[in-house]
Each structure stands twice: as structure tokens, then as C-alpha cells.
């Protein structure tokens, strides 16, 4: 697993692995990551569908419940099919923008 920490945000990615193995690795490493906002870079996966993204839902809910941002990054799904409970964007920059907006909302108590 490759971790790129920038301030209080960590970008996580892994190459040459199945999605279920990636999720298992992410869950095992979560104790080290739980204090940061997380960007999960899924560009290394050639194919993804909405159902596969929903495998991140439990981790996303736990992380968001701790007032931290959790953003998946992929351009391989139809965003209209992704439920509102999980945040998915097509670029790393959009993920950073979402985190910045969510931090402002938390600061304002929204």
C-alpha cells in the first residue's frame, strides 16, 4: 500500500492487487490512518462498478462518523449511480476540494 501524507490528508493507493485485497489492507492499516482525511485513489483498477465501490461504505461511514473526510477517486463509474452516502469524484484535485469544503462546514458547525 502506498501512502502519501500531505498535512492532515493521506492519499492511499495500491497497484497490482484485487479490490478486495486492497480493502483488506486498508482495514488493517486503518488504525494508522484514522486521524487523517482520506483520499482513496482507485485509478490503478482497470474496471470498477458501483457495487464494488459500496464495499468501502462501512469504512467510509466509520471515518465520516469521526468527523473526517473519506473520498474515493475514480473515473470508471457513472456518478449518477453512486449513492449519496459515499463520496466519489473523478480527480485527486476534486477530492482535495471536497475535503477543504467539508473542513469549512465542520468549522462552521454545518
C-alpha angles and dihedrals in degrees: 000000000000117000123192112188120196114173108308094341126088124195113208126199140154132189133212097019137106120259093246091052089049091052091047091051091047092051091049092050094042096101088064093046104040096096094056133072106253131224110188108203109207098172092112091068111089094203132025134164134195093260091057091050089054088065085076092055098095093049091044092051092048092049095045089047087063090055094255127125121247117189129176117208120206138125095202101088137067103251091208088066095053114096118240090243091078126053115226125171133172100233141039090235091057089050090054090048091051091051091049091050092047091050090053090049091050091049090051092045093241 
